[in-house]
């Protein structure tokens, strides 16, 4: 990668701290800056990012779990690509929460959710059951990610929250 035309390397799996999680060891052998491994998010905590010193080359190590990997690609890799291409930054969709939700205060949560509109055109978002990262059914039924920021643990029905389409299709509405 150092002398290749590859600017972004994305891996999936082998980034945590287990016996077969070798990506961090390999990445540390390169000259790096802006390195981090692990962020206070759910799903996707064991994400890795590193930039090669003196080069415009980066490495993203996504988690091996498919839902965690999807969330990390959506909220880390895609915005990074958007930024280096100087694209307009995405704005969240604001929607009224249809159900209460509690989470750990110190984590940002990316919640598999269902967005719809009422007869009056009001956007509502339902946070789906089955939020564990291994639960694929809620991911399949979802059409949007609701983002619940760190610093709060309780989110109440009727509250306005930020939502993002899985593939940033709201660009067509800007």
PALOMI-114879 format. One record per residue (C-alpha): y negated, x negated, z negated; residue number from 0. Coordinates in Angstrom, 1 decimal, always signed. Example, Ala and Ser with C-alpha at 12.3 -4.5 7.8 and 13.67 -1.06 7.14 Angstrom:
! residues 2
<Y->+4.5&X->-12.3&Z->-7.8&num->0>
<Y->+1.1&X->-13.7&Z->-7.1&num->1>
***
This chain:
! residues 174
<Y->+0.0&X->+0.0&Z->+0.0&num->0>
<Y->-2.4&X->-2.8&Z->-0.8&num->1>
<Y->-2.7&X->-4.0&Z->+2.8&num->2>
<Y->-1.7&X->-0.8&Z->+4.6&num->3>
<Y->-3.9&X->+1.9&Z->+6.0&num->4>
<Y->-2.7&X->+4.3&Z->+3.3&num->5>
<Y->-5.7&X->+5.4&Z->+1.1&num->6>
<Y->-3.9&X->+7.9&Z->-1.2&num->7>
<Y->-0.4&X->+7.6&Z->-2.5&num->8>
<Y->+1.0&X->+10.7&Z->-4.2&num->9>
<Y->+4.3&X->+10.6&Z->-6.1&num->10>
<Y->+6.1&X->+13.4&Z->-7.9&num->11>
<Y->+8.2&X->+12.8&Z->-10.9&num->12>
<Y->+9.0&X->+9.6&Z->-12.9&num->13>
<Y->+5.6&X->+9.4&Z->-14.6&num->14>
<Y->+6.3&X->+10.5&Z->-18.2&num->15>
<Y->+7.8&X->+8.2&Z->-20.8&num->16>
<Y->+11.5&X->+8.6&Z->-20.3&num->17>
<Y->+14.2&X->+6.1&Z->-19.4&num->18>
<Y->+13.9&X->+6.8&Z->-15.6&num->19>
<Y->+10.1&X->+7.2&Z->-15.6&num->20>
<Y->+9.3&X->+4.0&Z->-13.7&num->21>
<Y->+6.1&X->+4.8&Z->-11.9&num->22>
<Y->+3.7&X->+3.7&Z->-14.7&num->23>
<Y->+5.5&X->+0.4&Z->-14.9&num->24>
<Y->+5.2&X->-0.2&Z->-11.2&num->25>
<Y->+1.5&X->+0.9&Z->-11.1&num->26>
<Y->+0.6&X->-1.4&Z->-14.0&num->27>
<Y->+1.7&X->-4.4&Z->-11.8&num->28>
<Y->-1.1&X->-3.8&Z->-9.4&num->29>
<Y->-4.8&X->-4.7&Z->-10.1&num->30>
<Y->-6.2&X->-1.4&Z->-11.3&num->31>
<Y->-9.3&X->+0.3&Z->-12.5&num->32>
<Y->-9.9&X->+3.8&Z->-13.7&num->33>
<Y->-6.3&X->+4.1&Z->-14.9&num->34>
<Y->-5.2&X->+7.1&Z->-16.9&num->35>
<Y->-1.8&X->+8.7&Z->-17.7&num->36>
<Y->-1.8&X->+12.0&Z->-19.4&num->37>
<Y->-4.6&X->+14.6&Z->-19.8&num->38>
<Y->-5.0&X->+17.4&Z->-22.3&num->39>
<Y->-3.8&X->+20.1&Z->-19.9&num->40>
<Y->-0.9&X->+22.5&Z->-19.6&num->41>
<Y->+1.0&X->+22.5&Z->-17.3&num->42>
<Y->+0.9&X->+19.0&Z->-16.0&num->43>
<Y->+0.1&X->+16.7&Z->-19.0&num->44>
<Y->+1.9&X->+13.6&Z->-17.6&num->45>
<Y->-0.4&X->+13.1&Z->-14.6&num->46>
<Y->-1.2&X->+9.5&Z->-13.6&num->47>
<Y->-4.2&X->+8.2&Z->-11.7&num->48>
<Y->-5.1&X->+4.7&Z->-10.8&num->49>
<Y->-7.6&X->+3.1&Z->-8.4&num->50>
<Y->-7.0&X->-0.3&Z->-6.9&num->51>
<Y->-9.8&X->-2.8&Z->-7.8&num->52>
<Y->-12.0&X->-3.7&Z->-4.9&num->53>
<Y->-10.2&X->-1.3&Z->-2.6&num->54>
<Y->-10.7&X->+2.4&Z->-1.7&num->55>
<Y->-7.1&X->+3.2&Z->-2.5&num->56>
<Y->-5.8&X->+5.4&Z->-5.2&num->57>
<Y->-2.4&X->+6.5&Z->-6.6&num->58>
<Y->-1.7&X->+9.9&Z->-8.1&num->59>
<Y->+1.5&X->+10.3&Z->-10.1&num->60>
<Y->+2.3&X->+14.0&Z->-10.4&num->61>
<Y->+4.8&X->+15.4&Z->-12.8&num->62>
<Y->+8.3&X->+16.2&Z->-11.6&num->63>
<Y->+8.2&X->+19.8&Z->-12.8&num->64>
<Y->+7.3&X->+21.9&Z->-9.7&num->65>
<Y->+4.7&X->+24.1&Z->-11.5&num->66>
<Y->+3.1&X->+21.1&Z->-13.2&num->67>
<Y->+3.0&X->+19.3&Z->-10.0&num->68>
<Y->+1.4&X->+22.3&Z->-8.2&num->69>
<Y->-1.3&X->+22.6&Z->-10.9&num->70>
<Y->-2.0&X->+18.8&Z->-10.9&num->71>
<Y->-2.3&X->+18.7&Z->-7.1&num->72>
<Y->-4.5&X->+21.8&Z->-7.1&num->73>
<Y->-6.9&X->+20.6&Z->-9.9&num->74>
<Y->-6.8&X->+16.8&Z->-9.5&num->75>
<Y->-5.7&X->+15.7&Z->-6.0&num->76>
<Y->-7.4&X->+18.4&Z->-4.0&num->77>
<Y->-10.8&X->+18.0&Z->-5.7&num->78>
<Y->-10.5&X->+14.2&Z->-5.2&num->79>
<Y->-9.9&X->+14.7&Z->-1.5&num->80>
<Y->-12.7&X->+17.2&Z->-1.3&num->81>
<Y->-15.0&X->+14.7&Z->-3.0&num->82>
<Y->-14.2&X->+11.7&Z->-0.7&num->83>
<Y->-14.7&X->+13.9&Z->+2.4&num->84>
<Y->-18.1&X->+15.1&Z->+1.0&num->85>
<Y->-17.0&X->+18.7&Z->+1.2&num->86>
<Y->-18.9&X->+21.4&Z->-0.7&num->87>
<Y->-17.6&X->+21.7&Z->-4.2&num->88>
<Y->-15.6&X->+24.8&Z->-4.9&num->89>
<Y->-17.1&X->+27.5&Z->-7.1&num->90>
<Y->-14.8&X->+29.5&Z->-9.4&num->91>
<Y->-14.2&X->+33.2&Z->-8.8&num->92>
<Y->-15.4&X->+35.1&Z->-11.9&num->93>
<Y->-13.0&X->+37.9&Z->-13.0&num->94>
<Y->-12.6&X->+40.2&Z->-16.0&num->95>
<Y->-9.6&X->+39.4&Z->-18.2&num->96>
<Y->-7.1&X->+42.3&Z->-18.3&num->97>
<Y->-5.2&X->+41.0&Z->-21.3&num->98>
<Y->-5.6&X->+39.0&Z->-24.4&num->99>
<Y->-4.3&X->+35.4&Z->-24.5&num->100>
<Y->-4.0&X->+32.7&Z->-27.1&num->101>
<Y->-3.5&X->+29.0&Z->-26.4&num->102>
<Y->-3.8&X->+25.7&Z->-28.3&num->103>
<Y->-7.5&X->+24.8&Z->-28.7&num->104>
<Y->-7.3&X->+21.2&Z->-27.5&num->105>
<Y->-5.8&X->+21.9&Z->-24.1&num->106>
<Y->-7.2&X->+23.3&Z->-20.9&num->107>
<Y->-4.6&X->+25.8&Z->-19.5&num->108>
<Y->-4.0&X->+26.6&Z->-15.9&num->109>
<Y->-2.5&X->+30.1&Z->-16.1&num->110>
<Y->-0.4&X->+31.7&Z->-13.4&num->111>
<Y->-2.2&X->+35.0&Z->-12.8&num->112>
<Y->-2.7&X->+38.1&Z->-10.6&num->113>
<Y->-6.1&X->+38.9&Z->-9.3&num->114>
<Y->-7.0&X->+42.4&Z->-8.0&num->115>
<Y->-10.1&X->+44.6&Z->-7.7&num->116>
<Y->-10.8&X->+48.0&Z->-9.1&num->117>
<Y->-11.9&X->+51.1&Z->-7.1&num->118>
<Y->-15.4&X->+50.0&Z->-8.0&num->119>
<Y->-14.9&X->+46.5&Z->-6.6&num->120>
<Y->-14.8&X->+44.8&Z->-10.0&num->121>
<Y->-12.5&X->+41.7&Z->-10.0&num->122>
<Y->-9.8&X->+41.7&Z->-12.7&num->123>
<Y->-7.3&X->+39.0&Z->-13.5&num->124>
<Y->-4.0&X->+39.6&Z->-15.4&num->125>
<Y->-2.5&X->+36.5&Z->-17.1&num->126>
<Y->+1.2&X->+36.8&Z->-16.3&num->127>
<Y->+4.0&X->+36.5&Z->-18.8&num->128>
<Y->+6.2&X->+33.4&Z->-18.5&num->129>
<Y->+3.7&X->+30.6&Z->-18.6&num->130>
<Y->+6.1&X->+27.9&Z->-19.5&num->131>
<Y->+6.0&X->+25.3&Z->-16.7&num->132>
<Y->+9.7&X->+25.8&Z->-15.8&num->133>
<Y->+9.2&X->+29.5&Z->-15.2&num->134>
<Y->+8.9&X->+30.0&Z->-11.4&num->135>
<Y->+9.0&X->+33.8&Z->-11.3&num->136>
<Y->+5.4&X->+34.1&Z->-12.7&num->137>
<Y->+4.3&X->+31.4&Z->-10.2&num->138>
<Y->+5.8&X->+33.4&Z->-7.3&num->139>
<Y->+4.2&X->+36.6&Z->-8.5&num->140>
<Y->+0.8&X->+35.0&Z->-9.0&num->141>
<Y->-2.0&X->+34.8&Z->-6.4&num->142>
<Y->-4.6&X->+32.9&Z->-8.5&num->143>
<Y->-4.9&X->+30.3&Z->-11.2&num->144>
<Y->-7.0&X->+31.3&Z->-14.2&num->145>
<Y->-8.5&X->+28.4&Z->-16.0&num->146>
<Y->-8.9&X->+28.6&Z->-19.8&num->147>
<Y->-10.9&X->+25.6&Z->-21.0&num->148>
<Y->-10.3&X->+23.4&Z->-24.0&num->149>
<Y->-12.3&X->+24.1&Z->-27.1&num->150>
<Y->-11.3&X->+27.8&Z->-27.5&num->151>
<Y->-8.0&X->+29.3&Z->-28.5&num->152>
<Y->-8.5&X->+33.0&Z->-28.1&num->153>
<Y->-9.4&X->+34.9&Z->-25.0&num->154>
<Y->-10.1&X->+38.6&Z->-25.2&num->155>
<Y->-9.5&X->+41.4&Z->-22.7&num->156>
<Y->-12.8&X->+42.2&Z->-20.8&num->157>
<Y->-14.1&X->+38.6&Z->-21.1&num->158>
<Y->-15.1&X->+36.9&Z->-17.8&num->159>
<Y->-13.1&X->+33.8&Z->-16.9&num->160>
<Y->-13.0&X->+31.3&Z->-14.1&num->161>
<Y->-10.3&X->+31.6&Z->-11.5&num->162>
<Y->-9.2&X->+29.5&Z->-8.5&num->163>
<Y->-7.1&X->+30.4&Z->-5.5&num->164>
<Y->-3.9&X->+28.2&Z->-5.2&num->165>
<Y->-5.0&X->+26.7&Z->-1.9&num->166>
<Y->-8.8&X->+27.0&Z->-2.2&num->167>
<Y->-9.0&X->+29.8&Z->+0.4&num->168>
<Y->-12.3&X->+30.9&Z->-1.1&num->169>
<Y->-14.0&X->+28.3&Z->+1.2&num->170>
<Y->-13.9&X->+30.9&Z->+3.9&num->171>
<Y->-16.1&X->+33.2&Z->+1.7&num->172>
<Y->-18.8&X->+30.5&Z->+1.1&num->173>
***
